[in-house]
Amino acid sequence: MRWTVDHASRELLPDQIAASVRRGVASGELEVGEQLPPAAELAAALSVDRNTVLAAYRQLRDDGLLEFRRGRGARVASAVTEPPPVLEAARALVAVARTHGLTRTELVRLVEKLA
């Protein structure tokens, strides 16, 4: 799996690390049950503080993507990669689009235009 962070980016480092894990799960490079590198090891490899990695891991745990086991580190708990707030917002968008008569194709085209 390719772990990357851009130290010059405006995106927070924990968010970048969490995005790397989400991409790894979405692409199949990380599977449910697979152990992630220890925070200190990954921090050294990415030239970030250990607490930065731990913050990313906690964020992913809170989103249900990782689980922590004492003495066993962090493991992938779920293959669902969408953060709950994003999933909730997407559901709300689909509901509003339906209310206003937009088709799936029209909604996808609108989202692509905005992204």
Secondary structure, 3 states (H helix, E strand, C coil): CCCCCCCCCCCCHHHHHHHHHHHHHHHCCCCCCCECCCHHHHHHHHCCCHHHHHHHHHHHHHCCCEEEECCCEEEECCCCCCCHHHHHHHHHHHHHHHHCCCCHHHHHHHHHHHC
